[in-house]
């Protein structure tokens, strides 16, 4: 399937909304959800860390993966931002079609 779910996090709601808006405005994602109130536990530089973050979920085409990595790194405050691509195995066909068409249309306008 050519549609991906992009998973990322941001350190604040403001940053998450900025990333989401730019991904949609620039035609890199059809839809982005920003979900506040996520608690993340991770090891960083040998220390156990706990942070409150926002979760970012974006729907896009696989062909945008490298552009999305570049855009998130450009806008993100983290030294190593989380950017993961989850392949979809299925979904409501009209929604998936909308994602494909929406991203394609906006990409044509912007490039």
Secondary structure by P-SEA (a helix, b strand, c coil): ccbbbbbbccccaaaaaaaaaaaaaaccccbbbbbcbbbbbbbcccbbbbbbbbbbbbbbcccaaaaaaaaaaacccccbbbbbbbbbccccaaaaaaaaaaaaaaaaacc
